[in-house]
Amino acid sequence: MKKFPNALVIMIGFILFSAILTYVIPQGQYERVTNPETNQVTVVPNSYKLIEAEPVSILKTILSIPEGIVSRADLIALILLIGGCFYIIEKTGALKEGITFLTVKLNGREEVILVLVSLIFLVGGALSGLQEEIIAMMPVLLYLTSRLGYNAYVAVSISFGSAILGAAFSPINPFAVVIAQKETGLEFLSGSQFRLIVMAIAFIVWMFMIIRYANKNRIEKVVDANEVVQKVSFRSILILTLVGLSFVLLIIGMLKYNWGFNEMSAEFFALAIIVGLIGKLGLNGTIETYIEGFKELVFAAMIVGFASSISIILKQGMIIDSIIYGLFTPMQYLPKSLAAISMMISHSLLHFPVSSYSGQAILTMPVLGPLSDLIGISRQVCVLAYQYGAVIMDMVYPTQGALMAIIAIAGIPFNKWFKFILKLSLVILGVGALAIIVAVYIGF
């Protein structure tokens, strides 16, 4: 059997496929208006029309690759700077010492660690849409799960998978539900109680599936030779405390001060220098270690850039609005519950070409809000269908750069990851579908 293509080959394949679609799908466009006060662009409902536009040429397809990398320069910088930071933390020995102490003390209670780590990433996803930041954490997570006797699939599931779960079911994710509610004219945090209940149910189902898989596919625990279990040193406690505080500061910065990728990058750059000096690497040694960390994550960062090229091509080819029109317009002829479920499924399909779920909310919600009124379902249900359908697919689609970077670091070919995650994601989509049906019947 031939080796399955690596992540970058897959990205190039989808870039070419996207260019071909611009020759197949009719070009069309919704009218858009800009709010002069907020400078926010919104879509005018029922304004879709076919237009004359040129398909994306071979030259533009090739140009989309550097354009995609440039468009995600702030995210690529974040991946490299956080990655270098964690590489320095790892070289100080603090993470290894802390993980060794934790796994030995909780020997026989590995499932507790899985739940705790998953819960941390669930909260991160729910509060701040944690996703790309996990790329740099993967080496540490892989070491943790290997110490527990679990494979790389478990490492990705309890981190990236749990973060996506939190982002999808969150009542407060600023990049998903907050944008969607704003675009549909709903109040901030409205419907939070229902969303929290569904998120708790989804998390229980998720953990049941992950723990069941983990226990059925255990591997031999990684134990270092001549390992001696001692108390964690004061230096390591100080470093780990600073790391924990940095994530608290990160969440506060994102939620209260509207931090972007650049602010996050600056924070972790400063943390790296401080940790390196505390860890006795010296200034020169810290910078050299930082450079080594860059090298480890260049491939992952480039995957994210290449993935952005896909949306650039679809926008240049003027077919994004045509895809939205074709997917969602027929729903007005369906019964309420079936229309709501179909809306969720359509969001899942649309997320393949539109890899940014915040971008998907801005593109679709102004159109789907009035359509929901026409169908007779509430706009809250419309937002639920978007949340569950779009965000969950970040665990599945190869057009999601963060996913491809993470499984590349974990050494998991995409075909094997797809086979593993498809069943789990369908079960979670099922939970979302049941929640939507309940929401329709209770008039949510």
N, C-alpha and C positions, 0 to 999 in steps of 0.2 A: 504493500500500500504506500502511495506517495505521501510525503510529508505535507500536512495541511499548511496553507499559506500563513505567513506571520502577519502581525497586526498591520504593519505598514503596507504590505502587499494588498491586504483587504481594503484598506483606506483608498489606495490608488484605484482599485477595482470599482469602488463605489463612486469615486470622483468621475471616472469615465462613464459609469452607468447614469449618473445624474445628468451629464452632458447629453447623452443619448435621449434621455427623457424630454429634453427641451425641443427635440425634433418630433416627438410623438404626441405629447400632451398639448392641446390648444392653449395659446397664450391668452390670459385674461387678467382683469384687475378690478378690485373694489376701489371706490373713491375714498380718499382719506382727507381729514381736516385736522388742522393744528390748533390747539387751544393757546391763544396768545399769552395767557397768564402763566400757565404751567409748562408751555412748550411741548405738551404731550400730543402725540399723533394718535388719532382714533379712526377706526374704519366706519364708513357710512353703511348701515344695513340696507340690503336690497339694492345695492348700487353696482353689483357685479356686471361686467360686460366684456365681450371678447375684444381683443385689440390686435393690432399688427405689430409684431416684434420679431427680431431676428433670433434664431436659436444660438446657443453658445458655441462658438467656433473652437477648433482645436487649439489655436493660439490662446484664446481666453481661458480655455480649460487648463492649460499649462500655467498660465499666469495666476489662476485662482489658488495655486499651491502656495507661492510666496505671499499672496494677499491674505490667505487664510492664516498663515503663521504670524504675519504682521498684525492682523486683526485680533489675535489672541496673545499679543506680546505681554500684556500685563499678567495674564494667567500663566504663561510660560515662565515669566520671571518668578511668579509665586511658587510654581512647582520646583524650580531650580533652587531658590533661596530657602524654602522650607526643607527641601530634600537635603541640601547641604547642611542645614541646621541639625536635622535628625542624624545625619552621618557623623557630625561632631559629637552629638550626645551619645551616640553608640560607641564612638571611639574612646570616650572617657570611661566606659565600662559601667556607667550608672544604670543604664537600661538593662543590661545583661544581669547586673547584680540584683536589681529590683525584681526582674522577672523570675530569676532563679529562686530568690527568697520566697516570692509569692507562690510559685508552682510547687515548691517543696512543702510549704506550710499548708497548702490546700490540696495536697496529694490525696486522691480519692474523691475529691469534690470538684472535679474539673468542670462539670456542668454548671456549677455556680459561677465560675469564671466566665464561661461562655455567655451566660445571661447578663452578668454585670457589664462585660465589654459591649455586648449588643445594646444594652440599655443606654450606655454612654453615647454610642453612635446614633441611636434612635433619637435621643434628645438633641444631639448636634444637628442631625438632619431636620428635625422639627423646628428648631429655633433659627437656624441660619442656612439651611440648604447645603449642609456639609457634603462635599463630594470630591472635587479635585484635590482638596487638601489631604485626602486619604492616600493619594499616590505616594507621597513621601513617607507615610507611616507604614507602608506594606512590609518592608524588611523586618521591622520590629514585630509586627503582627504575625508574620510567618515564623519568626523565632518563638514567639509565645505559643502558638498552636502546636509547633513541633515539640515543644517542651511538654505540652499537655497530651501529646499522642494523637493529634488531629492533623489532617492534611491541608493543602493550600486552599481547597474549595471552602473549607470551614473558615479559614482566615478571611477570605474575601466576603463570605456571607455575613459574618458577625460584624464586619466593619462597613464596607460599601453597601452591602445588601440592607443592613439595618438602617443606615443613614438614608437610603432611598425610601425605605418603608416610612421612616419618620417624616421625610419631606412630602411624601404622597398623602399621608393621612393627617398632617399637621393642621391645626387651626390658625397658625401664626407664621408659617414659612413665608418670609417676605418676597421670595422669588416665585411663588406659586399662588397659594390661596389669597394672599394680600393683593397681589396684582389682579387676579381674576375677579375678586370681589369689587375692587375699585373700577375695573372696566365694565362691570355689569350693574354698577350703581348700588351695591350692597354696603352696609356699614361694616367697618373694621371690627373683626372678632365676632361678628354675628354668626350664630350657629355653632359656636365653639364647643358647647357641651356635647352635642351629637357627634361632632368630629372626634372629640377625645375618647368617647365611648367606643367608637368604631376603631380608632387607632389602638386602643388597649386590646380589643378582640383580635385585630390583625397581628399585633405583636405576639400574643399568646400562640396563635396558629403558626406564625413564623418560627418562633423558638421551638415549638414541638417538632416541626419538620427538620430544622437544622440539627437539633440535639439527636433526633432519631437517626439522621444520616451520619452524623459524627460518630455515634456509638457503633453503627454498623460498619463503618469504614475506618476503624482505628488503625494507626500506624505505630511503629515502635517509638517510644519516647526518646527524644534527643537528650542525652545526659553527657555533660562534659567530663573528660577524664580527670581524675583526682579532684573531683568537685567536693568542696567543703562548705557546708551550710553554716553561715555565720550571720550575725546581725548586719544590716545594711549600714555602710559607713556614713559618717556625718556628711562627707563631701557628696556622696551619691544622693543622700536624702535632700541636701540643699539643691542639687541639680534637678532632681525629679520634682521638687516643690516649685522651682522656678518654671519648669515646663507646665505643670498644672495651672499655675497662676497665669501663664501666658495664654492659655486657652480660655480662662475666665475673662481676661482682658479682651481677647479676640471677640467673644460673644457680646460683651458690653459695647465694644467699639462698633460692631455690626448693627446691633439693635438700637443703640442710643445715639451714636455719632455717624451712622451711615457709612462705615468704613467700606472701602473697596479692596481690590486685590493689592494695590500699591501699599496701602497702610498695613495690610497683613504681612506683606513681604518685608517691609521696613521693621516691623516688630520682631519677626523671626530672624532677621539678619542681626539685630541687636542682641537677641537671645543667644544666637550662635557664638558671638564674640565673647559674651559674658561667661557662657558655659565652658567654652574652650579655655579661658583663663582660669576659671575655678578648677577645671579638670587637669590643670598643669600641662596643657599642650603648648603653652607659650603663644605669643601673637603670631609669629611666623608659622609655627606648627598648626595653629588654628586655621590660618588662611590656606595652607597647603592641604589640610584635611577637607576644608570647604570645597576646594577645587576638585578633589577626588569625589566628593558627593555630587558635584555638578555632572561629572562624567557618568555616574551611575544612572542619572535621570534624564539625560539628553534625549534618549530614544523615546521615553514616555512623553516628554514635553513636545517632541515633534509629532507624535501621534495626535495629540490634542490640536495642534496647528493644522495638520492635514484634514482632520475631521471638519474643521470650520470651512474648508474649501467647498464642501458639499452644499451647504446652505448658500454660499456666495453664488455658486453656479445656478441654483434653482431660482434665486432672486433675479440674477441677470437674465435668465431665460424667461422670466415673467410667468412662471407656472405654479408658484406657491398658492396664489389666490384661486387658481383653477382647481387645484387639488382640494382646497377647503370647500369650494362651491360644490364639487362633485360628491364629496363625502357627506356633507351635512344637510344639503337642501332636501333630499328625499325623506328626511325624518318627519317632516310636517304632516305626512300622510299616515303615520303609524300611531297605534294606541299609546297612551302616556308612558306606561312602564317600559314597553318595548322601545319607544322612542328614546327614553333616558338611557337604557342599556346600549342601544345602538349608538348614541352619542359618545358613550364611554369607549366603545369599540372603535369608533371612527377616530377619536382622539389617540387611541393606541396606534392605529395605522398611520395617522398623520405625523406622529412623533418620529417615525423612521426618517423622513426627509428633514423635518424641523427638529433638530437635536436639542435645541434650547427650550426647556419647558416654560421659562419666563417669556421668551419670544413667542411661543405658541399661544400663551394666554393673551398677549397683546394682539396677535393676529386674529384669533378666533372669538374671543369673548364679546367684542362689540357686535359681531354678527349673530352669535348664538343666544345672546340675551333676548333680543326681540323674537328670535325664532322660538325660544322656550315659551315666551308669552303666547305665541300663536298656537303652539302645541297644547298648552295648558299645564305645563309643569313649571315649578318655581325656579327662579334664578339661582337659588341655593343649590337645588338639585343639578342645575346646569354646571355650576362650579364643581360640585362633587364629581360629576362625570369627567370633567377636565382633569381634576386632581388625580383621581384613581387611574384613568386611562392613559394619560400622558406620562406622569412622573414615574410610575412603576416600570414602564418600558425602558427606563435608563439602565435597568439591570440586564436587559436582553439585547438591545440593538447594537450592532457593531459601528453605527454612526455616532455613538456616544464615545467621545475621545477619552474621557476619564476611565470608563470601563475597560477599554482596550489597553490603556496604559497600565492599569492595575493588574489585569490578568497576564499581561506581558511580564511584569515584574514577578508575579507569582508563578510564572512558568506554565500557565494553563493555555493550551491552544483554544482558539475561539470555538471550534466545532464541539469540543468536549465541554466547554463552559456552557454553550447553548443547550446541549443535551441535559446538562445538570440543572440549569436555572429555569428552563421552560416550564417544567411541571410545577415548580415552586411558585413562579410568577403567575401562572394560570390559577392556582389555588388562591393566591392573594387577590387577583382580579375578581375571582368568584366571591370573596368576602366583600369586595367593593360593590359588586353587582347586587348582592343581597342587601347591602346597606342602602343602595340607591332605590331599590324596590320598596324597602321599608320607608324611606324618606318620602317617596311619592304618595304612599298610602296614609302616612300620618300628616301630610301637608306641610312637610319641612320647608 
